[in-house]
Structures are given as C-alpha cells and as structure tokens.
Amino acid sequence: MADDPMLKFVGRPQAYPAKRPAPLRAEDFREIAERYAVPDAESQAGRCSQCGVPYCSVHCPLHNHIPDWLRLTAEGRLQEAYQLSNSTSTMPEICGRICPQDRLCEGNCVIEFSGHGAVTIGSVEKFITDTAWAEGWVEPVQVGRDRGQSVGIIGAGPAGLAAAEYLRGYGYDVHVYDRYDRSGGLLTYGIPGFKLEKDVVMRRVDRLEQAGIVFHRNFEVGRDATLGELRQRHDSILIATGVYKARAIKAPGVGAKGVVDALDYLTASNRKNFGDAVPAYDDGSLNALGKHVVVVGGGDTAMDCVRTAIRQGAASVKCLYRRDRANMPGSQREVANAEEEGVEFVWLSAPEAFEGTEQVSGVRASKMRLGAPDASGRRAPEVDPGGALQMPADLVIKALGFEPEDLPKLFGAEELGVTRWGTLRTDGKTMMTSMDGVFAAGDIVRGASLVVWAIRDGRDVAAHMHAWMKAHAKAPTVQTAAREESLA
C-alpha cells in the first residue's frame, strides 16, 4: 500500500488556499482566498485518514460522502469526485464557501482530534465543483417525465431553490415566487461577495431557469396574491421564505438616525456591487465611508457587517458582543479574518443607550460578565456593575439575528399555524403545515440557521411533497393512459 494516496496526514501539514493580504482584500469585495491548484487539492485531499466511522459525514447536515470524494480527488478522478459530491447537494461549491466547517465537518475530523489539523474539506469541496463548472461537467437538471401537476414555492433562497431542483427532477411544473428582483435570497443580498461572489449564485439560478423552472420575481404574497389564491393555482405549495425580521434592541435612542438593521445595510451594499441605484447608500444612510461604525452582535451576520464596513472605508469599526470570544456564535475563522482586516472586538459589552438627538453620535455600553449557565448550558451574561464604556459612532448596525415575520397575517391565511416563536408549525413526519397541501421548510420552520440546513430541508421536503402529490394525483383517463403507454 506504499502507493496509496491517502492517510498522508502525519507527514503532510494542513494547508488552506492562501488568503490575499489583508490590506489588499479590504479594498474590494472579491473572495479573500484563491482556489487550490490541482496538485494542492489532490495533496490536501490525500491527508484524509479514511476512518471507519466518518464523523465528518455524520456531522454534515447533508451527510455528504466526504471521505469518498476526498479519495477520488486524491486519485486525480475529479469528474467522479464532482458527481459524488453533487449527488447529495444541489450547491456544493456554495457550501464549500460559506459553511462553518470549523463547527461541522472539519471540526469533527478525526485527525483534528489527533492534533494533525483537519482535512481542508470545505476548500476541496469548493475546488471540485468550481473545476466542474470550468470543465463543463455540470449537466443540466435532469427533468423527469411530465406529471401534469404543478408546485408553487414561496421564497427563492437556498431551501426553495434546492426543493425546486428536486421537484423539477420528479417531473413537476415548478413556479418560484419571491419578493426580490433577483433570486437567491440571503445568498444574493445578505452574504457579502468576499464570502460568496454573486456569479456563483447566479449560475445556479440560471441552470434552474434553463430546466424550465419559472421564477416570479418582485412578487409579494399577500400583495399580489394571497396564500389561498396560490394554493388554488397549484397542486401543492412550499413556504420557504426564511426569516427576515430583525431582532430588536431595547435601549434609549435606538430610533435615532444612523441606527440601522443589518439586513438593510448588507442589502444596500450588495445591490451597489450589482451596479444598482441605491439612494440610501449614495446619501450615506447605509454607507460606512469615513464613519465610526459600531456593530452590535456576535454571529455571522455581525461578521459580514464589520467586514463590509472596512471595505466601504470606515474610519473605525468596533464589534460589541455581550459574551466572550469563546462563547461567540459566529465562526472563529470569520473573527480572525475580521481582526486581520482591522476590526476591533469589544468583548463582554452590551449597548445601554444610543446617544445623539436626531443623528446617532455615540454608544454608551455596559460591561458584562458571565454568570451561571442558562438552560442551554451557556453561561448567561449579566451586567458588571463596576464597568461602563463610551465610544463614538456615526453608524450603528444592529446584528442580533432574525425572527419570522407574521406570515398568517402577511399572507392573508389566518388558518396557517405557527409556534410560540412565530415559526411555521409543521408535521414532523410530512413537513406539511396546518393547511392541506401546504408544506414548509428551512428557517421559517427551524428558525435562523445555516444555509446547509436549508438545503437539507429543501431536499427532504421535496421528497415529502412528491409522495403526497403522487397519492393525490387524479387518475388518468383511459385515453390519457393509452397515449402515455404508446409514448413509453
């Protein structure tokens, strides 16, 4: 077995693709790391230990066949590696870019536990599918035989797009309704280009359109049609809207000009990078240029905001988080990237008030300390009576996460059941809501979560909808059956 390309983790160090120098990457919205060269990808894939119980796959929400496509990559069989990677995920190159691998596959890699450094799974995953696009290996969606039934999907984010692809593969007519002028949801307007360049998303959307999936953009359910009206148009409906309502901060001065929501800020930046006219960016309302910026929050959205502000030319960027670094929910890699680019983190701090009359001019914050663990096991933050902070701020960005909108009211469907958190109530076995033939998936069911979980939910709900529609399909007439038999 001397020529076996695997198990090279002892003598071969972990090596991620090189990041561009921080001062250079802070000047643009390009992705910060280049792609592997072929020999480097093969070499890093060969570090996999091919363990009998692949914890990387177990801890991947999609249960990707990670050790298998790592072996294929190490052996130079890249097209086969792509085919296997693509068999469980509709967006492997997107997951390779934005998944928090340090908390999922790589964080549970056996050789990470042994002290050798995890296999660079996400970077190899990105490399495989980017190579497939470049080489023309990405095939059109395989459309199944026409079933004469249609599906309406509300929301063109990752859950909706994943479900659309699978349902089209089953042979259904698929219509996707979305409030935005471009499809992709948060992939398009929420995540900055330095993590996910937008042509990567758009080529996936184009592939779905080429498969005959119909996108109804700038379409708001409740304004352009009620949920009930859409249900009458289609044999089944999937609600995959995600969660977009910003969590509120309760503090004096929160309504002052210059205190903005994270999604408004990120959407304006992404639209500007698309070349759109964005008046709120141009007039400075949603633009950090020359400003002292304070971002409140500790998740991945907060990291997106602080790093965007750096690229917009902020005078200073601070991130306030009420716990310490070890208890931060965002990716530690993103924290490190932000620090390299000049972001200052103010740990164990929470806003007490926003100063300024018409325009915010500063943030008064309380120092925090970690008390006893809460119900989840995390140590709960509490005010430290001996500490207070004052900092200037021309722009404050609230990035405390997202909650569901009131969909029953918004969609004109009061019979749509919700949980006490406002997420949609679904049957755990079928993923159907309280309305017959109306299913739901993604963040609108599980709450704000990861893109990879949304893709998993989209895959699962497509299978449930397929089973339900097969059971509820109208029996074909004798003439239709004879015609289909003659065509078979």
Disulfide bonds with the S-S distance in Angstrom:
none
